Amino acid sequence: MSLLVRPGQKARALLVGLLVGGGSPAAFFWGLAMVLPKNEATMGYVLFDMIFAMAGAFAGIMAANSLKSE
């Protein structure tokens, strides 16, 4: 956002924030829909697996950071 909006431009910051905040998830999930299997059940299983994998990865990163600081 700092590349697109200078400080003090509230209207432009709101517009860019809405476009980036709405466009990024839409583009991401559209890309996933193109790559993932077309069967709805299989696509759901893959998406849930990805969510759980990201949660596990985040937990691993947090655990590694806490061990590193001791």
KAMO-V810686 format. One line per field, one symbol per residue. phi: phi as a letter, one per 40 degrees, with the letter a starting at -180 (. if undefined). burial: 1 if it has 24 or more other ideal C-beta (glycine too) atoms within 12 Angstrom, else 0. A space follows every 50 residues. Layout:
phi->???
burial->???
This chain:
phi->.ccbbcdgcccccccccccccccccccccccccccccccccccccccccc cccccccccccccccccccc
burial->00000000000000000000000000000000000000000000000000 00000000000000000000
